[in-house]
Amino acid sequence: MMKRTILGWFLTAALLAGSSSGAAATVTVQGILRGEHTWTANNEYLLDGWVYVVDGAVLNIEAGTVVRGKEAATQPDYGALFICRGGKINAVGSPANPIIFTTQSDDISDPFDIPLADEGGGGRGLWGGLILLGKGLLNRPDAEASGSGQNPDGSFYQLYEGLGDATDPVTGQGLHRWGGNDNDDSSGALRFVSLRYSGKVMESNKEINGLSLAGVGRGTTVEFVEVYANADDGFEFWGGAVNTRYLVSAFNSDECFDMDQGHEGKHQFWFGLQAISGDEGVELNGQPSGGPNANLPGAQPLGQHQIYNVTLIGEGGPGTGSDAMNTRSEYYGSIHNSIFTQFQGRDQVSSVPGYHGTVTHNLFWENAEGRGIVDQANNTFADPRLRQIDRGQNEALDPRPQVGSPAFEGFKPSPTDGYFIAAPYKGAFANALWCQDWTALTDNGHLKPVAHALVCEQPAAAAVEGPSLSARLTGNDFVLSFPSTLGARYQIQSRAVVIADDWSNEGAPLDGTGGVLIFREATGSSQKFYRVRLP
């Protein structure tokens, strides 16, 4: 089975031309990283135990780099990567050259070497995961986590999942602390990153997730990130205000997405797929989920996050009775324009008093135990008519809605605030299958290959971070959109053949606004490939 679509293969060949052949060397990484480090695609990197990027340190990871976690039974022997408060990770891949975090024994060229746990394999929980610890706000320390307290400025800190208060022997920095007073904090950038076969239980109700985002600020870029076959939640957010787009949570054993302690981010285009077992699609707590500090109303921030354009597919046949949504403990968030289907519990449930959420303009279907407390007047209960739900490795999965699906009706216009992208439909997909090529869903043969209409490339100036592109058809227009930087200039270019060098400019350069730039072109009969450059 090919590991990339034809287009992805051509891009990889072009970008790697001239590189040396042969197996990549393995670089073993241990302990505390200080200063600036760059991990390159000609090597592989083995996380030998828990590795910490501390305050003031920067870890840069090139597109196409493979990072592996050591396999071990007990902490801190298995591999895990902590980005501590004040540290940064810049892991910026591309669709053809994603950055892959995986387990020590994974043969990336073999789609079948690690069977999923639900298929009789041991594919989950083979190493730790990626943990970002930021300086963002949390509304109340969790009393279940020992050692939590106040920073010198009076804001709260929390120890990640109740770990001991270990310190950097040089600076005294608390390596496991997260939280502060800065929701604009930056922990760096994650783009086109796939995390596979991770997740570890440290003790009861305390786990390392695929991607943990604890107190992470909105200065951090998180988009086009996948968690595949994790032994707990795919993504978990505690406090902070990080914004995310284009996330994939597939075949994880617990929730697809989980939020706690006053998280205030903006989120769009999430896709979640469970195997034949799993827990809630999303679990959304305003306060901590238990203990004496839970259910105390009014603690600031209230966790008024916004979520648009999610597609979540539950476990299908008889399973765990998991709900599509579980909203708990002073929940103030909102979810719109999303699709929830095949969960064996209810559409939505509020398991404790204090529900203040806004859940409207969504599609619910085949959620076995009824409608819970969902707002039935402002949501639709109908078949979204997804093209193909399939959990096998047979290139059949296609979560896009069919033509004529109710997903294209009754949507809520997304906010025009410079972050959200106009998406006139419900769910994570319309025509483009943005999770193709860079994910384990592609590499392991789950996704149906779909013809591309888009090429995402970094600009020539290496010091400038390139935009991530998204594309859609609106009427007779092809619409290309991407986040921009205020003061930058961007040139749209196109060509007819993906492996040619004859890129042509499409119109004049566009001035960056610090928001989302949109390029429109009337569709024609010929195929085109697009990119954005800095002129």
Stockholm file with secondary structure:
# STOCKHOLM 1.0

chainA/1-535         MMKRTILGWFLTAALLAGSSSGAAATVTVQGILRGEHTWTANNEYLLDGWVYVVDGAVLNIEAGTVVRGKEAATQPDYGALFICRGGKINAVGSPANPIIFTTQSDDISDPFDIPLADEGGGGRGLWGGLILLGKGLLNRPDAEASGSGQNPDGSFYQLYEGLGDATDPVTGQGLHRWGGNDNDDSSGALRFVSLRYSGKVMESNKEINGLSLAGVGRGTTVEFVEVYANADDGFEFWGGAVNTRYLVSAFNSDECFDMDQGHEGKHQFWFGLQAISGDEGVELNGQPSGGPNANLPGAQPLGQHQIYNVTLIGEGGPGTGSDAMNTRSEYYGSIHNSIFTQFQGRDQVSSVPGYHGTVTHNLFWENAEGRGIVDQANNTFADPRLRQIDRGQNEALDPRPQVGSPAFEGFKPSPTDGYFIAAPYKGAFANALWCQDWTALTDNGHLKPVAHALVCEQPAAAAVEGPSLSARLTGNDFVLSFPSTLGARYQIQSRAVVIADDWSNEGAPLDGTGGVLIFREATGSSQKFYRVRLP
#=GR chainA/1-535 SS CCSSCHHHHHHHHHHTTTCCCSCCEEEEEEEEECSEEEECTTEEEEEEEEEEECTTCEEEECTTCEEEECCCSSTTTSCEEEECTTCEEEEECCSSSCEEEEETTCCTTCTTSSCCGGGTSCCSCSSCCEEEECCCCCSSCCTTSTTCEECTTSCEEEEGGGCCCCBCTTTCCBTTEECCSCTTCCCEEEEEEEEESCCEEEETTEEECSEEEESCCTTSEEEEEEEESCSSCSEEEESSCCEEEEEEEESCSSCSEEEESSCCCEEEEEEEECCSSCCCSEEEESSCSSSTTTTCTTCSSCCCCEEEEEEEECCCSSCCCCCSEEEESSBCCEEESCEEECCSSCSEEECSSCBCCEEESCEEECCTTCCTTCCTTSSEESCCCEEECCCSSSSCBEEEECTTCGGGSSCCCCCCSSSSCCCCSSSSCSSCCTTSSSSHHHHTTCBCCCCCCCCCCCCSCTTSCCCCCEEEEETTEEEEEEECCTTCEEEEEEESSTTCSCCEECSSCEECCSSEEEEEEECCSSCCEEEEECC
#=GC SS_cons         CCSSCHHHHHHHHHHTTTCCCSCCEEEEEEEEECSEEEECTTEEEEEEEEEEECTTCEEEECTTCEEEECCCSSTTTSCEEEECTTCEEEEECCSSSCEEEEETTCCTTCTTSSCCGGGTSCCSCSSCCEEEECCCCCSSCCTTSTTCEECTTSCEEEEGGGCCCCBCTTTCCBTTEECCSCTTCCCEEEEEEEEESCCEEEETTEEECSEEEESCCTTSEEEEEEEESCSSCSEEEESSCCEEEEEEEESCSSCSEEEESSCCCEEEEEEEECCSSCCCSEEEESSCSSSTTTTCTTCSSCCCCEEEEEEEECCCSSCCCCCSEEEESSBCCEEESCEEECCSSCSEEECSSCBCCEEESCEEECCTTCCTTCCTTSSEESCCCEEECCCSSSSCBEEEECTTCGGGSSCCCCCCSSSSCCCCSSSSCSSCCTTSSSSHHHHTTCBCCCCCCCCCCCCSCTTSCCCCCEEEEETTEEEEEEECCTTCEEEEEEESSTTCSCCEECSSCEECCSSEEEEEEECCSSCCEEEEECC
//
